[in-house]
Amino acid sequence: MDQPNLSYIESMSGGDKAFEKKLIDIIKQEFPEEKAVYFNNINAKNFKKAAENVHKIKHKISILGLTKSYDAAAYYENNLTENSTEGKVDFENTLQIMTDFLETI
């Protein structure tokens, strides 16, 4: 698994630390709720809604520089639309890696 980083955010900001902080704060605020909604939907076996949740979370995966995890999330999202949970373990590992990273920054 790849590790989260702030490279993309830093490249977008052009050195504007206030912009970087604002974007990070938005991710820190939205991600826990999005993750909780995903787990509610996956536990309820509402795969269509879970796929929508994965789609939304994929953007944050990308922003945090997790390119391999992004591909794995896209694979899982596609499988969910076919009522398959193949890729679930990798995706949920990514969620934990993101949670741990966001708690440190």
C-alpha positions in Angstrom: 0.0 0.0 0.0 1.1 3.5 -0.7 1.4 6.2 2.0 -0.6 9.4 2.2 1.2 12.7 1.5 0.5 16.3 1.0 2.4 16.7 -2.3 -0.8 17.3 -4.4 -2.1 19.8 -2.0 1.2 21.6 -1.9 1.4 21.7 -5.7 -2.1 23.1 -5.9 -1.5 25.8 -3.3 1.5 27.4 -4.9 3.0 27.8 -1.4 -0.2 29.4 0.1 -0.1 27.8 3.5 -3.6 29.2 4.4 -5.1 27.5 1.3 -3.3 24.2 2.3 -4.7 24.4 5.9 -8.2 25.2 4.6 -8.2 22.2 2.3 -6.8 19.9 4.9 -9.4 21.1 7.5 -12.2 20.4 5.0 -10.9 16.9 4.4 -10.5 16.3 8.2 -14.1 17.5 8.7 -15.8 15.6 5.8 -13.8 12.3 5.8 -15.0 10.8 9.1 -18.6 11.4 8.2 -18.2 10.0 4.7 -16.4 7.0 6.2 -19.3 6.4 8.7 -21.9 6.6 6.0 -19.9 4.1 3.9 -19.8 1.6 6.8 -23.5 2.0 7.5 -24.3 1.3 3.8 -21.9 -1.6 3.5 -23.1 -3.2 6.7 -26.7 -2.8 5.5 -25.6 -4.5 2.2 -26.8 -1.4 0.3 -24.1 -1.9 -2.3 -25.3 0.8 -4.7 -25.1 3.5 -2.0 -21.8 2.1 -0.8 -20.5 2.4 -4.3 -21.6 6.1 -4.3 -19.7 6.5 -1.0 -16.6 5.0 -2.4 -16.8 7.3 -5.4 -16.9 10.3 -3.2 -14.1 9.1 -1.0 -11.9 8.4 -4.0 -11.4 12.1 -4.5 -9.9 12.4 -1.1 -7.7 9.3 -1.7 -6.4 11.1 -4.8 -5.8 14.4 -3.0 -3.8 12.6 -0.4 -1.5 11.1 -3.1 -2.6 7.5 -2.8 -2.5 6.5 -6.4 -2.4 2.7 -6.0 -5.2 3.0 -3.4 -7.2 5.1 -5.8 -7.0 2.4 -8.4 -8.1 -0.2 -5.8 -11.0 2.0 -4.8 -12.1 2.3 -8.4 -12.0 -1.4 -8.7 -14.0 -1.9 -5.5 -16.5 0.8 -6.6 -17.1 -1.0 -9.9 -17.5 -4.4 -8.1 -20.0 -2.9 -5.7 -22.2 -1.8 -8.6 -22.2 -5.5 -9.6 -23.2 -6.5 -6.0 -19.7 -7.9 -5.3 -17.6 -6.9 -2.3 -14.3 -7.9 -3.9 -11.7 -5.3 -3.0 -13.4 -4.4 0.3 -10.4 -5.3 2.5 -8.0 -3.2 0.5 -10.4 -0.2 0.5 -11.1 -0.5 4.2 -7.3 -0.7 4.8 -7.0 2.5 2.9 -9.6 4.2 5.0 -7.6 3.3 8.1 -4.4 4.6 6.6 -6.1 7.8 5.8 -7.6 8.1 9.3 -4.2 7.6 10.9 -2.6 10.1 8.6 -5.3 12.8 9.1 -4.9 12.4 12.9 -1.2 13.3 12.6 -1.4 16.4 10.5 
